[in-house]
Amino acid sequence: MDSSLLGPWPEGPRQSKLVFIGRNLDSMDLREGFEACRVL
């Protein structure tokens, strides 16, 4: 796993993305797991 800072956010809406690379990943399990971690 790797990450790096890209500098300040540009103007406009902010959005982050996670990308999973693998085979036979269950997208509903991943989605439900992340939804359960959301803070409202």
Summary of the structure (lengths in Angstrom):
residues: 40
radius of gyration: 13.8
end to end distance: 27.3
largest distance: 37.0
contacts: 25
relative contact order: 0.11
helix: 28%
strand: 0%
